[in-house]
Amino acid sequence: MKTFLGAAALGAAITLSFASISFADPPFYKPWGFDLAGRDTAIAPGANFYDYANGTYVKNLTIPPDRARFGNFDKLAALSEDRVLAILKQAAAEQDPLSEQGKVGAFYRAFMDEDRVNALGARPLARELAEIRAADTPSAIAALMGRGAHSFFGGVFEADIGVDVKDPQHYAVYVGQAGLGLPDRDYYLDPSFSTQKSKYQAYVARMLGLAGWSDADAQAQAIVDLETAIAKVSWSRTQERDPTKTYNPMTPEELARAAPGFDWDAFLRGADLGSAKRVVVAEDTALPQIARIFASTPIDTLRAWEAFNVADSAAPYLSKDFVEASFEFHSKALSGQAALRPRWKRAVSVLNSDMGEAVGKLYVASYFPADSKARMEILVGNIRTALRARIERVAWMSDATKARALQKLSMLNVKIGYPTKWRDYGKLEVSDADLFGDVERSAAFAWRRKVDRLYQPVDRTEWSMTPQTVNAYYSPARNEIVFPAAILQPPFFDPAADPAVNYGGIGAVIGHEMTHGFDDQGRHYDGTGTLTDWWTPEDNAKFVAQTKVLGAQFSAFEPLADVHVKGDQTMGENIADLGGVLLGLDAYHVSLGGKPAPVVGGLTGDQRFFLGWAQIWRSAIRPDALRRQIVSDVHSPEIDRVNGSVRNVDAWYAAWNVKPGDALYLVPDQRVRIW
């Protein structure tokens, strides 16, 4: 799943519409949708377009103490939180324990009953810790690790069930590497993270101590040593981005022979997958090495590792000492967050995760106007038309590959706002007196749903995000783009704003998600969602050559001293950003119907479009959180998403009179031209 976080007019043969979208309420940023006061006009657009568009706003932006970053995405997320809180409070008054709203309310009451949770201390962990102490063989530990798919247990491997990308009408069991408590393998191996690694070891010891595990300090050292060994043989995030190399189907027997030293039968049985006849292995060269590490690790260390993982996973739902220890490490030490989020916000997060569609159904009923979906359908149609025209005229692609690309685009499915079929939570048991159990039962409920449908046809109506999520995504195996209700608001989409700003906002977001179908990963899937090679060798070589140029451009960005963006790791998102800008601008031009764009506020239509694009990325981020993002995220930092995309768009140069000598200037033959 790919998440979201100048061109000339296409010609009279293409018809797009914006006029049918009504404009009523005042724009989010008056008078026409862009915050002019947020610019820093002392900075030339060609020197740093992000800072030119956003510099004054960002300088004056204060990150709330309970956040690691804050910007326009986060503002909308905060609005969604407030709305969900109102929903939860209303649900909390519902006393029917069997109704869906009653279950939402009971779950919320359980989370907010802090006195009860504090009084319990570590007691909710007693059963799991007893099972770990009784696991006296590696096979018994492997079985507990398999249960990690539906409980608080952890594993050095993980199992999941998803669409089979070689047969997208059916599901498959996927198995991959796991076992690291730090955000990325680099945190174990890069000396620049030695402070965080040391704090992690102290946190492991603290969590084991809170759980009542003996010899916590010595076991913490052994646990970090174990994870460091796993990190050394694990694939990097860049390696994991290759969908052809991460698809390695095997029978369980073949997996056991390929990765000996680990009881795969016990693991699969623990995950309720004992009947599986086939699994798809992701990091095929890493799994045998991790299995050997597991086999050579003393049983006491494996038990302590499992005890820590249970305590760490459950900590947010336990007493204050667990909660504060988890916050101090995961949020403060790793991301620089200054304060723990208020309990009600944490309750919102848990309910959005564990009963997300039940909450989402209530959210849509209250906060998603019916006409918002119709407006989005118009915009999506416009961007689809623009992408079709761009594929048709792209110079480097052969006619044969173009035909397949156009076929894939024609088969693209679009989902807007909310699911057509809501998830049924009838079998989920919720108690307002058992927060730990509610979370654990929710995990088991979600996993059982996956297991029960393993041999059934793929449910094409399913969503991977809730309506109240401020985000969007593209699914290559389903060939679909999905826009939850919560993102269809200002500054992304404001029906009262200037069309240029909307096309630079939600238009570019739509284009971003569509482009994911043709980025360095999505291009390996055809219109049915099947992982297959539908490119000619010549077209493939030309595409790769362009992506290497883009990767080098982004790898040159240095958001922190001596810390560069990972151009290969962020490649898919960077391609999608560039495509989104191009498609949004194409669609805006054609929406003008051959008429010149009006000048508004002394700015041309193209200028307002690019400002709309830059505006959605306004944010400030704490240094530790930025470093964590660079290392472990597939998205580039916001400033680089803006500057790295516009400098490859010819129309941006014309709009802002960018000349040689400007910092962002690229000579025309160095500008990336993929789509």
C-alpha positions in Angstrom: 0.0 0.0 0.0 1.4 3.4 -1.1 0.3 6.3 1.1 0.3 9.9 0.3 1.8 11.5 3.0 4.7 23.0 -15.9 2.9 21.5 -18.4 1.2 23.0 -21.4 -2.5 22.6 -21.9 -3.4 19.2 -23.3 -5.5 20.3 -26.2 -9.1 20.8 -27.1 -9.7 17.0 -27.4 -9.6 16.7 -23.6 -12.6 17.8 -21.6 -12.4 18.5 -17.9 -14.8 20.1 -15.6 -14.5 22.3 -12.6 -17.5 24.5 -13.1 -19.9 21.9 -11.8 -18.3 22.1 -8.3 -20.2 24.6 -6.2 -18.5 27.3 -4.2 -20.3 28.4 -1.0 -18.5 28.6 2.3 -15.6 31.1 2.8 -12.2 29.6 1.9 -10.0 28.1 4.6 -7.4 30.8 3.8 -9.0 34.0 2.8 -9.6 35.5 0.3 -8.9 32.8 -2.3 -7.4 29.8 -0.5 -3.7 30.6 0.0 -2.1 32.2 3.1 -0.1 35.0 1.6 1.1 36.1 5.0 2.8 32.8 5.5 5.3 33.4 2.7 8.9 34.6 3.2 9.3 36.9 0.2 12.9 37.7 1.2 13.7 34.3 -0.2 13.6 33.9 -4.0 11.4 31.1 -5.3 14.3 29.6 -7.2 16.4 29.5 -4.2 14.1 27.6 -1.9 10.5 27.4 -3.1 9.2 25.7 0.1 10.6 28.5 2.2 9.4 31.2 -0.2 5.8 29.8 0.1 5.9 28.8 3.7 8.9 30.3 5.5 7.2 32.9 7.7 4.5 30.5 8.7 7.0 27.8 9.6 9.2 30.2 11.6 6.2 31.1 13.7 4.8 27.6 14.1 5.1 26.0 17.5 5.0 22.3 17.7 2.6 21.2 20.5 4.5 19.4 23.3 2.6 16.2 22.8 3.7 16.0 19.1 6.9 15.3 17.3 5.8 17.4 14.3 3.0 19.7 13.4 1.7 21.1 10.1 -1.3 21.1 7.8 -1.7 17.3 7.9 -1.5 17.4 11.7 -4.1 20.2 11.9 -6.6 18.1 10.0 -5.7 15.1 12.1 -6.3 17.2 15.3 -9.7 18.2 13.8 -10.5 14.5 13.2 -9.4 13.7 16.8 -11.8 16.3 18.2 -14.7 14.9 16.0 -14.0 11.3 17.0 -13.8 12.4 20.7 -17.4 13.8 20.4 -18.4 10.5 18.8 -16.8 8.4 21.6 -18.4 10.5 24.3 -21.8 10.0 22.8 -21.2 6.3 22.4 -20.1 6.1 26.0 -23.6 6.9 27.1 -24.9 3.9 25.1 -25.4 1.0 27.6 -26.3 -1.8 25.2 -23.3 -4.1 25.4 -24.2 -5.9 22.1 -24.8 -2.9 19.9 -21.8 -1.6 17.8 -22.1 1.8 19.3 -22.3 0.3 22.8 -19.1 -1.6 22.2 -17.4 1.6 21.0 -18.6 3.3 24.2 -17.5 0.4 26.4 -14.0 0.4 24.9 -13.7 4.1 25.4 -14.9 3.9 29.0 -12.3 1.1 29.6 -9.5 3.3 28.3 -10.5 6.3 30.2 -10.8 4.5 33.5 -7.3 5.3 34.5 -7.8 4.5 38.2 -8.7 0.9 37.4 -5.9 0.5 35.0 -3.3 1.9 37.5 -4.7 -0.3 40.3 -4.0 -3.4 38.2 -0.3 -2.6 37.6 1.4 -5.5 35.8 -1.3 -8.1 36.7 -2.8 -8.1 33.2 0.5 -9.6 31.9 0.5 -12.5 34.3 -1.0 -15.1 31.9 1.4 -14.2 29.0 4.5 -14.1 31.3 3.5 -17.5 32.8 3.3 -19.0 29.3 6.7 -17.6 28.5 8.3 -19.0 31.6 6.8 -22.4 30.8 8.2 -22.3 27.2 11.3 -24.4 27.9 12.2 -25.3 24.3 12.9 -23.3 21.1 9.8 -24.9 19.5 7.6 -23.6 22.4 9.1 -20.1 21.9 8.4 -20.4 18.1 4.8 -21.2 18.8 4.5 -18.1 21.0 6.1 -16.0 18.2 3.4 -17.3 15.8 0.8 -16.1 18.2 2.2 -12.6 17.7 -0.1 -12.3 14.7 -3.1 -12.0 17.1 -1.7 -11.1 20.5 0.9 -9.1 22.4 3.6 -11.7 21.7 6.5 -10.7 19.5 8.5 -12.7 16.9 11.8 -12.7 15.0 9.5 -13.5 12.0 6.1 -12.1 11.2 3.2 -13.7 9.4 0.4 -11.9 7.6 -2.4 -12.5 5.1 -2.9 -10.3 2.1 -3.8 -10.3 -1.6 -1.7 -12.8 -3.5 0.1 -10.4 -6.0 0.6 -13.2 -8.5 -3.1 -14.2 -8.2 -5.0 -11.1 -7.0 -8.3 -12.9 -6.9 -7.1 -14.8 -3.9 -5.3 -14.3 -0.6 -1.9 -15.7 0.4 0.1 -16.1 3.6 3.2 -13.9 3.8 6.2 -14.5 6.0 9.0 -12.0 6.5 11.7 -10.7 8.8 11.0 -9.0 12.1 12.4 -8.9 15.6 13.8 -5.3 15.9 12.6 -3.0 18.6 14.3 0.1 17.2 12.8 1.9 14.2 15.3 0.5 11.7 18.4 -1.7 11.3 20.5 1.5 11.1 19.8 2.3 14.7 21.8 -0.9 15.7 24.6 -0.6 13.1 25.2 3.1 12.6 27.5 4.6 15.3 25.6 7.9 15.0 22.7 6.2 16.8 24.8 4.9 19.7 23.0 7.1 22.2 19.5 5.8 21.1 20.8 2.3 21.2 22.1 2.8 24.7 18.7 4.3 25.8 17.0 1.3 24.2 19.0 -1.1 26.3 18.1 0.9 29.4 14.4 0.9 28.4 14.5 -2.9 27.8 15.8 -3.3 31.4 13.2 -1.0 32.8 10.4 -2.7 31.1 11.6 -6.2 32.2 11.8 -4.8 35.7 8.3 -3.5 35.6 7.1 -6.9 34.4 8.9 -8.6 37.3 11.4 -10.4 35.1 14.6 -11.5 37.0 18.1 -10.3 36.1 16.7 -7.5 34.0 20.0 -5.6 33.3 21.9 -8.7 32.1 19.0 -9.8 30.0 18.6 -6.4 28.5 22.2 -6.6 27.2 21.6 -10.0 25.8 18.4 -8.9 24.1 20.1 -5.9 22.4 22.9 -8.2 21.3 20.4 -10.6 19.8 18.6 -7.8 17.9 21.9 -6.4 16.7 22.7 -9.7 15.2 19.3 -9.8 13.5 19.8 -6.3 12.2 23.1 -7.2 10.6 21.4 -9.8 8.4 18.1 -8.1 7.8 17.3 -6.5 4.5 17.3 -2.7 4.2 14.1 -0.8 3.5 15.4 -0.1 0.0 15.9 -3.9 -0.6 12.4 -4.6 0.6 10.9 -2.2 -2.0 11.6 -4.6 -4.9 8.2 -6.5 -5.3 9.8 -9.2 -7.5 12.5 -10.1 -5.1 10.1 -10.2 -2.1 7.8 -12.7 -3.8 9.2 -16.2 -3.1 6.4 -18.8 -2.8 7.2 -22.0 -0.9 5.5 -24.9 0.9 6.0 -24.9 4.7 8.3 -27.9 4.1 10.4 -26.0 1.6 10.6 -23.1 4.1 11.8 -25.4 6.8 14.5 -26.7 4.6 15.5 -23.2 3.4 15.6 -21.7 6.9 16.5 -24.5 9.3 16.9 -24.0 13.1 13.4 -22.6 13.6 10.3 -24.6 14.1 8.1 -23.3 11.3 5.3 -25.8 12.0 5.0 -24.5 15.5 5.1 -20.9 14.3 2.4 -21.4 11.8 0.2 -23.3 14.2 0.6 -20.5 16.7 -0.6 -18.1 14.0 -3.6 -20.4 13.3 -2.1 -21.2 10.0 -1.3 -24.9 10.5 -3.4 -25.8 7.5 -1.5 -23.5 5.1 -0.1 -25.3 2.1 1.8 -22.4 0.7 3.5 -19.2 2.1 5.2 -16.3 0.3 8.5 -15.5 1.8 9.7 -11.9 1.5 13.4 -11.5 2.5 14.5 -15.0 1.4 18.2 -14.6 2.1 17.6 -13.0 5.5 15.3 -15.6 6.9 17.8 -18.5 7.0 20.3 -16.3 8.8 17.8 -15.1 11.3 16.8 -18.7 11.9 20.4 -19.6 12.6 20.7 -16.7 15.1 17.5 -17.9 16.8 18.8 -21.5 17.0 22.1 -20.3 18.6 20.5 -18.1 21.2 20.1 -19.4 24.8 16.6 -20.2 25.8 16.8 -17.8 28.7 17.5 -14.9 26.3 14.7 -15.9 24.0 12.3 -16.0 26.9 13.5 -12.6 28.2 13.2 -11.2 24.7 9.6 -12.4 24.5 8.8 -11.1 27.9 10.1 -7.7 26.9 8.1 -7.7 23.7 4.9 -8.5 25.5 5.4 -5.8 28.1 6.5 -3.3 25.4 3.5 -4.0 23.2 1.0 -3.9 26.0 2.6 -0.9 27.9 0.2 1.8 26.5 -2.7 -0.2 28.0 -1.2 -0.8 31.4 -0.6 1.3 34.5 1.0 4.7 34.6 4.6 3.4 35.2 4.4 1.3 32.0 2.8 4.2 30.0 5.5 6.7 31.1 8.4 4.3 30.4 7.0 3.6 26.9 6.6 7.3 26.2 10.0 8.3 27.5 11.7 5.9 25.1 9.5 5.6 22.0 8.3 9.2 21.8 10.8 11.3 23.7 14.1 9.5 23.1 13.4 8.5 19.5 11.4 11.5 18.3 12.0 14.3 20.7 8.4 14.6 21.7 8.2 16.7 24.9 5.0 15.5 26.5 2.8 12.5 26.7 -0.4 12.9 24.7 -3.5 13.4 26.8 -5.3 10.2 27.6 -8.4 11.1 25.5 -6.2 11.4 22.4 -4.6 8.1 23.1 -8.1 6.6 23.5 -9.1 8.1 20.1 -6.0 6.5 18.5 -6.8 3.0 20.0 -10.5 3.2 18.9 -9.5 4.3 15.4 -7.3 1.3 15.2 -9.2 -1.4 16.9 -12.8 -0.5 16.0 -12.0 1.9 13.2 -14.8 1.3 10.9 -17.4 1.3 13.7 -16.1 4.7 14.6 -15.9 5.7 10.9 -19.5 4.9 10.3 -20.5 7.4 12.9 -17.9 9.9 11.7 -19.3 9.8 8.1 -22.9 10.2 9.3 -21.9 13.4 11.2 -19.0 15.0 9.2 -19.0 14.0 5.5 -21.5 15.9 3.3 -23.0 13.9 0.5 -21.9 16.3 -2.1 -18.2 16.0 -1.1 -18.1 12.6 -2.8 -19.6 14.0 -6.0 -17.1 16.8 -6.1 -14.2 14.4 -5.6 -15.5 12.1 -8.4 -15.3 15.1 -10.8 -11.7 15.9 -9.7 -10.6 12.2 -10.0 -12.1 12.0 -13.4 -10.1 15.1 -14.5 -6.8 13.8 -13.2 -7.4 10.4 -14.8 -8.0 12.2 -18.1 -4.8 14.1 -17.7 -2.8 11.0 -17.0 -4.2 9.2 -20.0 -3.1 12.1 -22.2 0.3 12.2 -20.6 0.8 8.5 -21.2 -0.3 8.8 -24.8 2.3 11.5 -25.6 5.3 10.4 -23.4 8.2 10.3 -25.8 10.4 7.5 -24.3 7.8 4.7 -24.2 7.0 2.3 -27.0 3.5 1.9 -28.4 3.2 -1.6 -27.0 4.0 -0.6 -23.5 1.8 2.5 -23.8 -1.1 0.3 -24.7 -0.7 -1.8 -21.5 -0.3 1.3 -19.4 -3.5 2.8 -20.8 -5.2 -0.5 -20.2 -4.1 -0.4 -16.6 -5.3 3.1 -16.1 -8.7 2.2 -17.5 -9.0 -0.5 -14.9 -8.1 1.7 -12.0 -10.7 1.5 -9.2 -11.4 4.6 -7.2 -12.9 4.7 -3.6 -13.9 8.0 -2.1 -15.0 8.9 1.4 -16.0 5.6 3.1 -16.6 1.9 2.4 -19.7 0.6 0.6 -19.7 -2.3 3.0 -18.9 -1.8 6.7 -16.9 -4.2 8.8 -19.1 -6.3 11.2 -17.9 -6.2 14.8 -20.7 -8.5 16.1 -18.3 -11.2 17.2 -15.9 -8.8 19.0 -16.3 -8.9 22.8 -15.7 -5.6 24.6 -15.7 -4.9 28.4 -15.6 -1.5 30.0 -13.6 -3.1 32.9 -10.8 -4.8 30.8 -8.8 -2.4 28.6 -5.9 -4.9 28.2 -8.4 -7.6 27.2 -10.2 -5.3 24.8 -7.1 -4.6 22.9 -6.0 -8.2 22.9 -9.4 -9.5 21.8 -9.5 -6.8 19.1 -6.2 -8.1 17.7 -7.5 -11.7 17.8 -10.8 -10.6 16.2 -8.9 -8.8 13.3 -6.6 -11.8 12.7 -9.5 -14.4 12.9 -11.2 -12.4 10.2 -8.2 -12.7 7.9 -7.7 -16.4 8.6 -11.4 -17.3 8.0 -11.3 -15.7 4.6 -7.9 -17.1 3.5 -9.4 -19.5 1.0 -12.2 -17.2 -0.2 -12.2 -14.7 -3.1 -10.6 -11.4 -2.4 -13.1 -8.8 -0.9 -12.8 -5.9 -3.4 -14.9 -3.6 -1.2 -12.4 -3.7 1.7 -10.6 -0.5 2.8 -7.1 -0.3 4.4 -7.8 3.1 6.0 -10.7 4.4 8.0 -12.8 7.3 6.8 -11.5 9.5 9.7 -7.9 9.1 8.6 -6.1 12.1 7.0 -4.3 10.3 4.3 -4.8 8.5 1.0 -3.3 5.4 -0.6 -2.8 3.3 -3.7 -3.0 -0.5 -3.6 -1.0 -2.1 -6.4 -2.5 -5.6 -5.9 -6.0 -4.1 -6.2 -5.1 -1.4 -8.6 -7.1 1.1 -6.7 -6.8 4.6 -5.1 -8.6 5.4 -1.9 -9.4 8.8 -0.4 -10.8 8.8 3.1 -13.4 11.4 4.0 -11.1 13.2 6.5 -8.6 14.4 3.8 -11.3 16.0 1.7 -11.1 19.3 3.6 -9.1 22.5 3.5 -6.3 23.1 2.7 -6.3 20.0 0.5 -9.7 20.5 -0.9 -11.7 23.7 -0.3 -14.7 24.2 -2.6 -14.7 27.9 -1.8 -11.1 28.4 -2.9 -9.5 29.3 -6.2 -9.5 26.3 -8.6 -5.7 26.6 -9.0 -5.2 26.1 -5.3 -7.5 23.1 -5.3 -5.7 21.5 -8.2 -2.3 22.2 -6.4 -3.7 20.6 -3.3 -6.2 17.7 -3.7 -5.5 17.6 -7.5 -1.9 16.8 -6.9 -2.8 14.3 -4.1 -5.0 12.5 -6.6 -2.3 12.6 -9.2 0.2 11.4 -6.6 -1.9 8.3 -5.9 -2.5 7.5 -9.6 1.2 7.9 -10.4 1.9 5.2 -7.8 0.5 2.7 -10.2 3.4 3.6 -12.5 6.2 4.3 -10.1 9.2 2.0 -9.6 7.1 -0.5 -7.6 3.6 0.0 -9.0 4.8 -0.4 -12.6 5.5 -4.1 -11.9 1.7 -4.8 -11.5 -0.8 -4.9 -14.4 -4.3 -3.7 -14.5 -5.6 -6.7 -12.7 -3.1 -6.2 -9.9 -1.0 -9.1 -11.0 2.8 -8.9 -10.4 4.1 -9.3 -13.9 6.5 -7.8 -16.4 4.5 -5.9 -19.0 7.3 -3.6 -20.2 9.6 -4.0 -23.1 13.3 -4.2 -22.1 14.0 -1.0 -23.9 11.3 0.9 -22.1 12.4 -0.6 -18.8 16.0 0.6 -19.3 14.8 4.2 -20.2 12.5 4.3 -17.1 15.3 3.1 -14.8 17.7 5.6 -16.2 15.3 8.4 -15.3 14.7 7.1 -11.8 18.4 7.0 -11.2 18.6 10.7 -12.0 15.7 11.5 -9.6 17.3 9.3 -6.9 20.6 11.2 -7.2 18.8 14.5 -7.0 17.0 13.6 -3.7 20.1 11.9 -2.2 21.9 15.3 -2.6 19.4 16.9 -0.2 20.8 17.3 3.4 17.9 18.1 5.8 20.3 17.7 8.8 24.0 18.1 9.0 25.7 15.1 7.3 22.3 13.4 7.0 21.1 13.0 3.5 17.7 11.9 2.1 17.8 8.3 0.9 16.9 8.7 -2.7 16.4 5.0 -3.4 14.4 4.4 -0.3 12.0 7.3 -1.1 12.0 6.7 -4.8 8.3 5.7 -5.2 7.0 8.6 -3.2 9.3 11.1 -5.1 8.1 9.7 -8.5 4.5 10.0 -7.2 5.0 13.6 -6.0 6.4 14.7 -9.4 3.6 12.9 -11.2 1.0 14.5 -8.9 2.3 18.0 -9.6 2.4 17.4 -13.4 -1.1 15.9 -13.5 -2.6 18.5 -11.2 -1.2 21.2 -13.4 -2.4 19.6 -16.6 -5.9 19.2 -15.3 -6.0 22.8 -14.1 -4.9 24.1 -17.5 -7.6 22.0 -19.3 -10.2 23.0 -16.8 -9.8 26.6 -18.0 -11.6 25.6 -21.2 -9.1 27.4 -23.4 -9.5 30.7 -21.6 -6.5 32.4 -19.9 -6.3 31.9 -16.1 -7.4 35.0 -14.2 -4.8 36.9 -12.2 -5.7 36.8 -8.5 -3.9 38.7 -5.8 -1.3 39.7 -8.4 -0.5 36.1 -9.1 -1.0 34.0 -12.2 -2.9 30.8 -12.3 0.3 28.7 -12.5 1.8 30.6 -9.6 -1.3 30.0 -7.5 -1.2 26.3 -8.4 2.4 25.9 -7.2 1.7 27.8 -4.0 -1.3 25.5 -3.4 1.1 22.5 -3.7 3.7 24.0 -1.3 1.0 25.0 1.2 -0.2 21.5 2.0 3.3 20.5 3.2 3.7 23.3 5.7 5.1 21.8 8.9 7.7 21.9 11.6 9.4 18.7 12.9 11.7 18.0 15.8 15.3 17.0 14.9 15.1 13.5 16.3 11.8 12.9 14.5 13.3 14.2 11.3 16.3 11.9 11.6 14.0 9.0 12.3 12.0 9.8 9.2 15.0 10.0 7.0 16.2 6.6 8.2 13.0 4.6 8.4 10.4 6.3 6.2 9.7 6.0 2.4 8.6 9.6 2.3 11.1 12.5 1.9 11.0 15.4 4.3 8.3 18.0 3.4 10.7 20.7 2.3 12.4 18.2 -0.2 9.0 16.9 -1.4 8.2 20.5 -2.5 11.6 21.6 -3.9 12.5 18.2 -5.3 9.3 18.0 -7.4 8.9 21.6 -8.7 12.5 21.8 -10.0 11.7 19.1 -12.5 8.6 20.9 -13.9 9.2 23.2 -16.8 6.2 25.4 -16.0 7.5 26.2 -12.6 10.5 27.9 -14.1 8.3 30.0 -16.3 5.9 30.8 -13.5 8.6 32.1 -11.2 11.2 33.3 -13.6 13.8 30.8 -12.2 17.2 31.3 -13.9 20.6 29.6 -14.0 22.4 30.4 -10.8 19.3 29.8 -8.7 19.9 27.0 -6.2 17.1 24.8 -7.4 17.8 25.4 -11.1 18.3 22.4 -13.3 19.2 22.7 -17.0 16.4 21.2 -19.1 18.2 18.0 -20.0 18.8 17.3 -16.3 15.1 17.5 -15.4 13.5 14.2 -14.8 10.8 13.4 -17.4 9.1 10.1 -16.4 5.4 10.8 -16.8 
